[in-house]
Amino acid sequence: MFLYYILALVIIALDQWTKWLIVKNMELGESITIVENFLYITSHRNIGAAWGILPGQMWFFYIVTTIVIVGIIYYMAKHAKGSVLLGTSLGLMLGGAAGNFIDRIFRKEVVDFVDTYIFGYDFPIFNVADSALVVGVALLMIQMFREERKAKEKLDGETGTHH
């Protein structure tokens, strides 16, 4: 279980380092082309949540993020011991939530910089913490589907039902 906290710390460190590089080396709004019409590094700031919703509601974000972080740590301690997939997903989510929380506390905004155009869609600019959160949630969903399937198979085995 200790490894999942290490994973969270690695995510936080990578997130904060990349954000520091952007803040120190790029002007706000400046963009560097990595792959034309697909991937750019763009210096952007977000004072809201995902996609810029709820701009300027810092106290709301402080409260919600604190609850989320405490909940993840509690759930990790109670349920992640026997599951690498669950522990990994929670470690990624913990690192992502903490990375953006650090920005909100110290910068009063979140530094975003990964700017993508996927199939012509200008996806909202994001960062390492956001990526860790998305991957963590996706892994958590896979874990939940696996647990539900296992429970269903066990129930079917006990009742003799076959599908």
Backbone bond lengths (Angstrom), bond angles and torsions (degrees), N, CA, C in turn:
res aa  C-N    CA-C-N  psi(-1)  N-CA   C-N-CA  omega(-1)  CA-C   N-CA-C  phi
1 M - - - 1.455 - - 1.536 110.54 -
2 F 1.302 116.22 -30.81 1.461 121.67 178.26 1.535 111.01 -56.23
3 L 1.342 116.25 -34.22 1.464 120.81 -179.12 1.528 112.35 -63.02
4 Y 1.318 117.57 -30.99 1.463 120.67 -179.28 1.532 111.09 -69.49
5 Y 1.327 115.84 -33.27 1.466 119.87 174.82 1.531 110.46 -71.53
6 I 1.326 116.50 -35.98 1.473 120.87 175.47 1.531 108.94 -62.82
7 L 1.338 116.99 -42.96 1.463 121.32 177.11 1.530 109.95 -57.78
8 A 1.320 116.98 -45.95 1.471 121.00 178.70 1.530 110.67 -59.92
9 L 1.324 117.15 -43.55 1.469 121.02 179.10 1.528 111.99 -64.45
10 V 1.332 117.49 -38.02 1.466 121.31 177.45 1.530 109.55 -64.45
11 I 1.325 117.54 -43.06 1.469 121.56 177.91 1.527 110.05 -61.22
12 I 1.328 116.73 -46.37 1.470 121.10 179.69 1.534 110.02 -59.80
13 A 1.329 116.58 -46.84 1.469 120.56 -178.21 1.532 111.02 -63.37
14 L 1.321 117.37 -46.31 1.461 121.28 179.54 1.532 110.79 -63.83
15 D 1.318 116.19 -42.14 1.465 121.45 178.98 1.523 111.05 -61.76
16 Q 1.317 116.77 -50.14 1.463 120.16 -177.53 1.525 111.86 -68.50
17 W 1.325 118.06 -35.60 1.464 121.31 178.03 1.525 110.40 -65.33
18 T 1.345 117.53 -46.92 1.465 119.77 -179.33 1.526 111.24 -64.96
19 K 1.323 117.35 -38.10 1.468 120.35 177.57 1.527 110.76 -65.89
20 W 1.312 116.88 -40.25 1.470 121.39 177.78 1.529 109.77 -60.91
21 L 1.350 116.83 -43.86 1.461 120.66 178.09 1.527 111.34 -58.71
22 I 1.318 117.22 -42.45 1.466 121.65 -179.62 1.532 110.01 -64.81
23 V 1.326 116.86 -49.15 1.469 121.57 -177.46 1.528 110.68 -62.45
24 K 1.320 117.30 -41.52 1.471 121.05 -176.52 1.517 113.77 -77.36
25 N 1.324 118.26 -27.39 1.463 120.48 -170.51 1.517 115.95 -114.24
26 M 1.325 117.78 -6.29 1.464 119.18 -177.51 1.521 111.01 -132.66
27 E 1.313 115.25 146.49 1.462 120.55 172.94 1.524 108.20 -79.43
28 L 1.316 116.69 149.17 1.455 121.06 176.04 1.522 109.64 -56.11
29 G 1.318 116.89 127.75 1.462 121.59 -179.09 1.517 114.12 91.74
30 E 1.335 116.89 -15.55 1.470 120.38 179.00 1.530 109.39 -66.73
31 S 1.330 116.48 144.32 1.456 121.44 -177.37 1.524 110.78 -134.41
32 I 1.320 116.61 139.12 1.460 123.36 177.88 1.530 107.19 -118.07
33 T 1.319 116.88 125.87 1.462 121.23 179.35 1.528 109.52 -77.00
34 I 1.321 115.90 126.68 1.467 121.75 174.10 1.529 108.34 -101.49
35 V 1.333 116.50 -53.92 1.461 123.13 174.57 1.526 106.62 -132.67
36 E 1.336 116.73 113.79 1.465 122.18 -176.49 1.528 112.01 -49.99
37 N 1.338 115.59 132.55 1.470 123.76 179.08 1.529 114.21 62.55
38 F 1.351 116.64 18.32 1.464 118.89 179.23 1.531 112.94 -140.69
39 L 1.329 117.99 -52.89 1.459 120.88 -173.21 1.526 111.17 -137.65
40 Y 1.341 114.34 129.05 1.460 122.41 179.14 1.527 108.43 -135.31
41 I 1.305 116.02 153.73 1.463 121.96 167.80 1.524 104.52 -102.84
42 T 1.333 116.49 114.39 1.461 122.14 -176.15 1.520 109.15 -126.48
43 S 1.310 116.76 125.19 1.463 121.47 178.63 1.534 109.37 -74.71
44 H 1.316 115.05 114.32 1.474 121.42 -174.63 1.534 108.68 -139.42
45 R 1.326 117.12 151.83 1.467 121.98 175.73 1.517 109.01 -125.14
46 N 1.322 115.11 143.77 1.457 121.88 -178.89 1.528 108.37 -126.45
47 I 1.323 116.52 120.20 1.472 120.03 177.92 1.523 110.89 -99.09
48 G 1.337 116.32 8.61 1.458 120.97 179.09 1.517 110.64 -120.49
49 A 1.316 114.22 -155.27 1.465 121.00 177.23 1.529 108.13 -97.89
50 A 1.315 117.64 -157.21 1.461 122.31 179.55 1.525 110.36 -53.10
51 W 1.321 114.84 138.02 1.464 122.22 -178.94 1.529 112.29 59.19
52 G 1.341 117.57 19.63 1.462 121.24 176.21 1.519 115.12 75.95
53 I 1.348 117.40 12.86 1.465 118.62 -179.97 1.528 110.57 -71.44
54 L 1.298 116.84 155.65 1.474 124.47 -179.66 1.533 112.49 54.43
55 P 1.323 118.37 50.43 1.474 119.65 -179.00 1.525 112.39 -60.77
56 G 1.331 115.36 138.53 1.461 121.35 174.10 1.521 115.93 77.65
57 Q 1.309 118.41 7.80 1.477 121.34 -177.75 1.535 110.73 -93.48
58 M 1.339 116.53 54.29 1.461 120.93 -172.86 1.523 113.92 -58.16
59 W 1.319 118.10 -43.75 1.472 118.60 -179.04 1.509 111.32 -62.21
60 F 1.330 117.29 -37.71 1.460 121.38 175.65 1.527 109.70 -59.88
61 F 1.344 116.80 -46.01 1.467 120.62 -179.92 1.528 111.54 -65.55
62 Y 1.315 117.33 -38.05 1.469 120.10 178.23 1.526 110.48 -60.39
63 I 1.312 116.32 -46.65 1.474 121.50 -177.74 1.522 110.70 -66.43
64 V 1.332 116.23 -51.13 1.470 120.28 -177.69 1.524 110.80 -62.22
65 T 1.333 117.63 -45.22 1.460 120.24 -178.00 1.523 111.10 -65.98
66 T 1.314 118.09 -38.07 1.468 120.34 176.66 1.524 110.40 -61.24
67 I 1.318 117.01 -44.60 1.474 121.10 178.37 1.527 110.35 -62.47
68 V 1.331 116.93 -43.76 1.466 121.17 179.99 1.532 110.65 -62.64
69 I 1.322 117.66 -46.70 1.465 121.05 -179.14 1.526 111.04 -62.77
70 V 1.316 117.07 -45.21 1.474 120.31 178.06 1.534 109.72 -62.07
71 G 1.335 116.37 -42.36 1.464 120.31 179.44 1.517 112.21 -62.40
72 I 1.334 117.14 -42.88 1.468 120.68 178.97 1.522 110.66 -63.62
73 I 1.326 117.21 -45.32 1.468 120.69 179.69 1.533 110.44 -61.97
74 Y 1.323 116.91 -43.51 1.472 121.22 178.32 1.525 110.27 -61.31
75 Y 1.338 116.42 -49.09 1.456 120.94 -177.75 1.522 110.64 -64.41
76 M 1.330 116.53 -37.99 1.458 121.03 178.33 1.530 110.32 -62.38
77 A 1.315 115.92 -44.96 1.466 120.28 -179.24 1.533 112.00 -65.54
78 K 1.320 117.04 -36.30 1.471 121.57 -175.70 1.524 114.06 -84.88
79 H 1.334 118.06 -33.54 1.461 118.94 -167.00 1.529 116.36 -126.70
80 A 1.318 119.18 -11.73 1.469 119.99 -172.26 1.526 113.51 -88.19
81 K 1.308 118.67 -6.76 1.465 120.90 -173.99 1.529 113.49 -55.34
82 G 1.310 118.08 -42.96 1.460 120.22 -174.97 1.512 114.90 -97.37
83 S 1.307 118.79 3.64 1.464 120.25 -174.11 1.521 111.81 -131.72
84 V 1.321 115.34 111.92 1.459 120.90 178.20 1.532 110.04 -64.11
85 L 1.330 116.74 -42.34 1.461 120.45 -178.37 1.531 110.90 -63.13
86 L 1.318 117.68 -46.02 1.466 121.28 179.01 1.526 110.56 -64.22
87 G 1.318 117.25 -45.89 1.467 120.94 179.65 1.521 112.60 -61.76
88 T 1.325 116.11 -41.29 1.461 120.61 178.72 1.524 110.30 -64.62
89 S 1.332 116.44 -45.39 1.470 119.42 -179.76 1.527 110.65 -61.59
90 L 1.315 117.39 -42.80 1.469 120.62 -179.88 1.529 111.46 -69.16
91 G 1.334 117.10 -36.74 1.466 120.59 176.90 1.524 111.16 -63.21
92 L 1.332 116.79 -42.55 1.463 120.85 177.61 1.528 111.08 -64.33
93 M 1.320 116.25 -44.03 1.469 119.36 -179.79 1.522 111.41 -66.39
94 L 1.332 117.05 -39.26 1.466 120.85 177.90 1.527 110.62 -62.60
95 G 1.331 116.79 -46.53 1.460 120.49 179.03 1.522 112.19 -62.66
96 G 1.331 116.74 -42.13 1.454 120.85 179.75 1.518 112.73 -66.08
97 A 1.323 115.91 -45.90 1.469 119.84 179.74 1.529 110.16 -62.99
98 A 1.326 116.50 -43.11 1.469 120.32 -179.12 1.532 111.42 -67.78
99 G 1.337 117.67 -38.30 1.458 120.86 -179.93 1.519 112.27 -59.71
100 N 1.325 117.11 -47.63 1.463 119.52 178.88 1.528 111.90 -72.54
101 F 1.325 116.90 -29.95 1.467 121.40 177.66 1.528 110.09 -63.70
102 I 1.319 116.33 -41.33 1.467 120.95 177.92 1.528 109.78 -59.03
103 D 1.334 116.74 -44.30 1.468 120.39 177.32 1.525 111.22 -59.18
104 R 1.314 116.12 -47.16 1.469 119.55 -176.79 1.530 111.27 -63.32
105 I 1.319 116.59 -37.15 1.468 119.81 -179.93 1.528 110.92 -70.57
106 F 1.334 117.72 -49.47 1.459 121.18 -171.14 1.524 114.85 -91.84
107 R 1.336 116.91 -27.67 1.464 119.29 -178.09 1.524 112.98 -109.20
108 K 1.330 116.34 -14.72 1.480 122.60 -175.06 1.525 111.60 64.02
109 E 1.321 116.80 19.17 1.462 123.90 177.09 1.528 106.79 -165.30
110 V 1.330 116.02 163.39 1.460 121.19 178.99 1.525 108.69 -106.42
111 V 1.337 115.86 132.58 1.459 121.91 178.15 1.530 108.23 -84.76
112 D 1.325 115.92 121.20 1.463 122.66 176.10 1.518 108.43 -117.44
113 F 1.345 116.71 153.09 1.472 118.19 -177.24 1.516 115.17 -156.35
114 V 1.307 120.39 -14.90 1.462 121.20 179.64 1.524 107.37 -86.38
115 D 1.318 115.36 112.78 1.459 122.65 -172.87 1.527 108.44 -116.95
116 T 1.337 117.62 112.43 1.460 121.09 -175.14 1.526 112.33 -122.11
117 Y 1.298 113.81 151.04 1.464 122.92 171.58 1.525 105.61 -120.86
118 I 1.325 116.33 107.52 1.457 120.65 -177.22 1.524 108.57 -109.08
119 F 1.330 115.76 116.87 1.469 122.74 -175.97 1.525 110.90 51.98
120 G 1.339 116.05 40.55 1.454 121.60 177.80 1.517 114.80 84.31
121 Y 1.342 117.85 -6.73 1.465 121.19 179.78 1.522 109.57 -88.85
122 D 1.325 116.59 126.41 1.466 122.46 177.88 1.520 107.53 -79.89
123 F 1.323 116.24 92.70 1.457 122.56 -177.10 1.531 109.46 -68.52
124 P 1.344 118.47 143.93 1.470 119.42 177.45 1.537 111.79 -55.70
125 I 1.316 115.92 141.30 1.464 122.21 -178.70 1.535 108.67 -67.28
126 F 1.338 115.85 137.57 1.465 120.29 -175.44 1.523 110.53 -137.06
127 N 1.335 116.59 -173.22 1.461 122.24 -177.03 1.527 110.80 -141.21
128 V 1.319 117.78 -175.65 1.467 122.95 -178.64 1.524 110.62 -62.49
129 A 1.330 117.86 -42.49 1.467 121.02 -179.78 1.531 110.78 -61.08
130 D 1.325 116.37 -43.57 1.466 120.12 178.56 1.525 110.37 -61.08
131 S 1.330 116.59 -42.80 1.463 121.09 179.53 1.526 110.58 -61.67
132 A 1.331 116.89 -44.21 1.463 120.85 179.29 1.526 110.61 -62.03
133 L 1.322 116.82 -40.39 1.466 120.42 178.09 1.529 111.47 -62.67
134 V 1.320 117.09 -45.96 1.469 120.81 -178.96 1.529 111.11 -63.69
135 V 1.329 116.88 -46.46 1.467 120.13 179.30 1.530 109.80 -64.96
136 G 1.338 117.58 -40.91 1.466 121.21 178.20 1.516 112.33 -61.13
137 V 1.319 117.66 -43.70 1.465 121.27 178.59 1.530 110.16 -65.82
138 A 1.330 117.57 -41.47 1.470 120.84 178.30 1.530 110.59 -61.17
139 L 1.334 117.72 -43.98 1.460 121.28 177.98 1.531 110.97 -65.19
140 L 1.325 116.99 -37.69 1.467 120.52 177.35 1.528 110.32 -62.83
141 M 1.329 117.10 -41.15 1.465 120.23 178.14 1.526 111.01 -63.28
142 I 1.328 117.00 -42.04 1.470 120.67 176.75 1.525 109.73 -60.45
143 Q 1.332 116.46 -44.86 1.468 121.24 178.57 1.530 111.15 -59.36
144 M 1.322 116.27 -43.48 1.468 120.04 -179.42 1.526 110.95 -65.37
145 F 1.340 117.83 -41.27 1.468 120.98 176.82 1.524 110.83 -62.83
146 R 1.326 116.94 -41.51 1.472 120.93 178.60 1.526 111.30 -62.98
147 E 1.339 116.72 -44.30 1.462 119.93 179.27 1.523 111.79 -63.76
148 E 1.338 116.05 -40.62 1.457 119.57 179.57 1.529 110.66 -65.52
149 R 1.321 116.78 -41.61 1.460 120.35 178.59 1.522 111.21 -63.64
150 K 1.340 115.59 -41.70 1.465 120.09 178.97 1.524 110.62 -63.29
151 A 1.329 116.98 -42.47 1.469 121.07 178.98 1.525 110.67 -64.58
152 K 1.321 116.97 -39.91 1.469 121.30 178.97 1.523 110.54 -65.78
153 E 1.335 116.43 -43.34 1.471 120.30 178.19 1.520 110.99 -62.58
154 K 1.311 116.90 -39.58 1.465 121.20 178.44 1.520 109.77 -64.44
155 L 1.324 116.85 -45.12 1.463 121.62 179.14 1.527 110.51 -63.00
156 D 1.340 116.28 -44.00 1.470 120.20 178.21 1.524 110.76 -62.45
157 G 1.319 116.61 -39.11 1.472 121.07 178.20 1.508 112.47 -63.84
158 E 1.323 116.45 -37.30 1.470 121.26 -179.57 1.527 111.51 -73.11
159 T 1.340 117.36 -31.30 1.456 120.46 -177.75 1.523 112.10 -97.24
160 G 1.357 117.28 -7.18 1.446 120.75 -179.17 1.510 114.29 78.12
161 T 1.335 117.52 12.34 1.464 122.42 -179.91 1.524 109.34 -82.21
162 H 1.321 116.49 138.17 1.464 121.39 177.16 1.517 108.97 -123.27
163 H 1.350 115.55 141.46 1.479 120.28 178.56 1.489 109.31 -119.48
